Amino acid sequence: MIDTKVFDCTMIELSRHHSDRKGNLTVIENSVTVPFNVKRTYYLYDVPGGESRGGHAHKDLHQLIVAASGSFTVTLDDGSVKRTFLLNRPYQGLLVVPGIWRTLDDFSSGAVCMVLASEGYDESDYIRDYNDFIELKR
């Protein structure tokens, strides 16, 4: 697993095109807007109040997490330092690098969390036990 820190993760401002009459448009392009090629996209919605999502880390996967609608918090943990981000703008995304534990909480009513991932689903890339994560980080 790559030795990464929470400070390797950052908010990315996505291009925003505005029209008073027609609404807004945000564009995300492989290796232009995000520093990887998107190979998988999924979204979370209808998360019941008080529930958490995430609760894992990835060995190799990069992600861009976007609040397509509503808001939620993302807490990142590198085993030593934690950072919490409020995602509430559809033209901003949180870049999460491999080797970072993430937890998503505080979903507002109607929130939609869109995730763009650098690879397809691979169960062997997940670290789902926090104690195992801490051991791998050492």
Sequence and secondary structure as in RCSB ss.txt:
>XXXX:A:sequence
MIDTKVFDCTMIELSRHHSDRKGNLTVIENSVTVPFNVKRTYYLYDVPGGESRGGHAHKDLHQLIVAASGSFTVT
LDDGSVKRTFLLNRPYQGLLVVPGIWRTLDDFSSGAVCMVLASEGYDESDYIRDYNDFIELKR
>XXXX:A:secstr
     GGG EEEE EEEEETTTEEEEE  TTTTSSS   EEEEEE   TT  EEEEEESS  EEEEEEES EEEE
EE SS EEEEEE  TTEEEEE TT EEEEE   TT EEEEEESS   GGGEE  HHHHHHHH 
